[in-house]
C-alpha cells in the first residue's frame, strides 16, 4: 500500500480518509506480526544451532545401578557415548540395543537425561531360565530364549530347565537361540505356553527330541510322559493334580507319570 502525504490525506473526503486510515492501520499491524514471526524463527534457528553444539552436550555419564553381573565401567564402555557428545544427536535406542546385546545379562537399560547434560544409566538384570547343549558345550538362556552365556561344561544343580532337542541349537550371547528346525521351535513355544497356562512350576527338563514322545522333568523327581503335542496344557494340569496328591504322602517321592493317555 502506497503511503500518501499529509496534504493528499487532507484533500480526501471524510469517507475516503476513514477508509485509507483503516487500511493503513491494518498494514502496520500485519508488518508487526510478520516482524514477530521472523524474530521467533530466528530465535528458533539460533536455539537449534546451539542445541547441537553447546547447550545439550553430555557433561557427565554415570550408572545408578549396574546389576549383579557387570561393573559400571562396562556399562558405560558398551554404551558408546562419551562426555562431549551431543544428547540430541545421539541414537539412544541404538545405545540401549548395543548394551543389551553386548552385555547379555542386561534385561533392560533405563536412560535418564537432564538439561544439565547429565546421563544416568540404570540396569535391570536378566534371569537365567534355560540350559541347552551346543556344539561347544552348554548355553544358558532367559525365558524368552535370549542367550546369556556359553559354558564349557554342564553346570551342576543350576535349577535351570534343561532343553533337549533332536537338531543342534545355534547359540550366540546376546541373541535369540536359533532352532535348526522351525517345527521344533514351534513345539518348544507350545510347551512353554502350556506350562504357563497350566500354572505348573518346577519344570527342570524338556525333551522334544522325539515329537511323538515328548517328556518333561518336574523338580528332577518326576518324569512326565506327554506323548505327542496334543492337549499339552490339559495334560500338565492333570500332572499337577497327581503330583499334589502324591506329595501329600511323600514330598520327596520320585516317579513317572504317563500323560499320553490323559
C-alpha positions in Angstrom: 0.0 0.0 0.0 1.4 3.4 -1.0 1.7 5.9 1.8 0.2 9.3 1.0 1.4 12.7 2.1 -0.4 14.7 4.7 -1.7 17.1 2.0 -3.1 14.3 0.0 -4.9 12.9 3.0 -6.2 16.4 3.9 -7.7 16.7 0.5 -9.7 13.5 0.8 -13.4 13.4 1.7 -14.1 12.2 5.2 -15.3 8.8 4.0 -12.2 8.2 1.8 -9.9 9.4 4.6 -11.5 6.9 7.1 -11.1 4.0 4.6 -7.5 5.0 4.0 -6.6 5.2 7.7 -8.2 1.7 8.4 -6.1 0.2 5.6 -3.0 1.9 6.9 -3.6 0.5 10.4 -4.1 -3.0 9.0 -0.8 -2.8 7.0 1.1 -1.7 10.1 -0.5 -4.5 12.2 0.5 -7.1 9.6 4.0 -5.7 9.5 4.3 -6.1 13.3 3.0 -9.7 13.1 5.5 -10.5 10.3 8.3 -9.0 12.2 7.4 -11.1 15.3 7.3 -14.3 13.2 10.7 -13.6 11.7 12.1 -12.9 15.2 10.7 -16.2 16.5 12.1 -18.2 13.6 15.5 -16.5 14.0 15.5 -17.4 17.7 14.5 -21.0 17.0 17.3 -21.2 14.5 19.8 -19.9 17.0 18.5 -22.4 19.6 18.7 -25.3 17.1 22.3 -24.4 16.3 23.2 -24.2 20.0 21.4 -27.4 20.8 23.7 -29.4 18.5 26.8 -27.6 19.6 26.9 -26.4 23.2 23.6 -26.5 25.1 22.9 -30.2 25.1 26.4 -31.7 25.1 26.9 -34.5 27.6 28.8 -33.3 30.7 28.6 -36.4 32.9 27.8 -40.1 32.5 27.1 -42.3 35.5 25.5 -45.6 36.4 22.9 -45.6 39.1 22.6 -49.4 39.2 24.8 -51.8 37.2 23.2 -55.0 38.3 25.0 -58.2 39.6 26.8 -59.2 36.5 28.7 -56.2 35.2 30.6 -53.2 36.5 29.6 -49.6 35.9 32.6 -49.1 33.6 31.5 -51.9 31.4 28.0 -50.4 31.0 29.4 -47.0 30.1 32.0 -48.5 27.7 29.4 -50.6 25.8 27.0 -47.7 25.6 29.4 -46.0 23.2 28.7 -42.4 24.2 31.2 -40.1 25.8 31.3 -36.7 27.6 31.2 -34.0 24.9 28.8 -36.0 22.7 25.6 -34.2 21.8 22.5 -35.6 23.6 20.1 -34.6 20.8 22.1 -36.3 18.1 22.9 -39.5 20.0 20.9 -42.5 18.9 19.7 -43.7 22.4 17.7 -46.6 21.0 20.9 -47.9 19.4 22.7 -47.3 22.7 20.1 -49.5 24.6 20.2 -52.2 21.9 24.0 -52.3 21.9 24.3 -52.7 25.7 21.6 -55.4 25.8 23.4 -57.4 23.1 27.0 -57.0 24.2 26.2 -57.5 27.9 23.5 -60.2 27.7 22.6 -60.2 31.4 21.2 -56.7 31.0 17.5 -57.2 30.7 16.6 -53.5 30.4 18.7 -50.3 30.3 16.9 -47.2 31.5 18.4 -44.0 30.2 17.7 -40.7 32.1 18.9 -37.4 30.6 18.8 -33.9 32.2 19.1 -30.4 30.8 22.4 -30.0 32.5 23.9 -32.6 30.2 23.9 -35.5 32.8 23.2 -39.0 31.5 22.3 -41.8 34.0 22.0 -45.5 33.2 20.0 -47.9 35.3 20.3 -51.7 34.6 17.8 -54.4 35.4 19.3 -57.9 35.4 18.0 -60.7 33.2 17.3 -64.0 34.8 18.6 -67.4 33.6 15.8 -69.9 32.9 17.0 -72.4 30.4 20.0 -74.6 29.7 20.8 -76.5 26.5 23.6 -78.3 24.8 25.6 -76.7 21.9 28.5 -77.8 19.7 31.0 -76.3 22.1 29.4 -77.1 25.5 26.3 -75.7 27.1 24.4 -72.4 26.8 22.3 -70.5 29.3 19.3 -68.5 28.1 16.4 -66.5 29.6 12.8 -67.4 29.4 12.5 -65.6 26.0 15.4 -67.6 24.6 18.0 -64.9 24.7 21.4 -66.5 25.1 23.1 -65.2 28.2 26.4 -67.1 28.2 28.2 -70.2 26.9 29.8 -72.7 29.3 32.4 -75.3 28.6 30.6 -77.9 30.7 27.2 -78.5 32.2 26.7 -76.6 35.5 25.7 -78.7 38.5 22.5 -78.1 40.4 21.8 -75.0 38.4 18.0 -75.1 38.8 17.6 -74.3 35.2 15.3 -76.1 32.7 17.4 -78.4 30.6 16.1 -78.4 26.9 16.9 -81.4 24.8 16.2 -81.3 21.0 16.9 -83.5 18.0 18.8 -81.0 16.0 21.6 -78.8 17.2 20.8 -75.3 18.5 22.7 -72.2 17.5 23.8 -70.1 20.4 25.4 -66.7 20.4 25.4 -64.5 23.6 23.0 -61.6 23.3 21.0 -63.2 20.5 17.9 -65.4 20.5 18.6 -69.1 20.4 18.4 -70.5 16.9 16.5 -73.7 16.2 17.6 -75.6 13.1 14.0 -76.8 12.5 11.1 -74.3 12.6 8.7 -77.1 13.7 10.9 -77.8 16.7 10.9 -74.1 17.6 7.1 -74.1 17.3 6.8 -77.2 19.5 9.0 -75.6 22.2 6.9 -72.5 22.1 3.7 -74.6 22.5 5.2 -76.4 25.5 6.2 -73.1 27.2 2.7 -71.7 26.6 1.2 -74.9 28.1 3.4 -74.7 31.2 2.3 -71.1 31.7 -1.4 -72.0 31.1 -1.3 -74.9 33.5 0.5 -72.9 36.1 2.9 -75.7 36.9 6.2 -74.6 38.5 9.4 -76.5 38.8 9.8 -77.9 35.3 13.5 -78.8 35.2 13.6 -80.6 31.8 12.0 -80.5 28.4 12.8 -83.2 25.9 11.4 -82.7 22.4 14.0 -84.8 20.5 11.1 -87.1 19.5 7.9 -85.1 18.8 5.7 -88.1 19.3 7.3 -89.0 22.6 7.7 -85.7 24.5 8.6 -85.8 28.1 9.2 -83.2 30.9 11.1 -83.4 34.2 9.5 -82.0 37.3 11.9 -80.9 40.1 14.2 -83.7 38.9 11.8 -86.1 40.7 9.0 -86.9 38.2 9.2 -87.7 34.5 6.1 -86.6 32.8 5.4 -88.6 29.6 3.4 -86.3 27.4 3.1 -88.4 24.2 2.6 -86.0 21.3 1.8 -82.3 21.3 -2.0 -82.7 21.6 -3.7 -81.1 24.7 -0.4 -80.1 26.4 -2.0 -77.7 28.8 -4.6 -80.2 29.9 -2.0 -83.0 30.4 0.1 -80.7 32.6 -2.9 -79.7 34.7 -3.6 -83.4 35.3 0.1 -83.9 36.2 -0.2 -81.0 38.6 -3.1 -82.7 40.4 -1.4 -86.1 40.6 1.8 -84.6 41.9 -0.1 -82.6 44.6 -1.8 -85.8 45.7 1.4 -87.9 45.8 3.4 -85.1 47.6 0.8 -85.2 50.4 2.2 -88.7 51.2 5.8 -88.1 50.4 7.1 -84.7 49.1 10.4 -86.3 48.1 8.9 -89.1 46.1 10.4 -90.0 42.7 8.4 -91.5 39.9 6.9 -91.4 36.4 3.5 -90.1 35.2 2.1 -91.3 31.9 0.0 -88.4 30.5 0.0 -89.7 26.9 -3.4 -91.3 27.5 -4.8 -88.5 29.7 
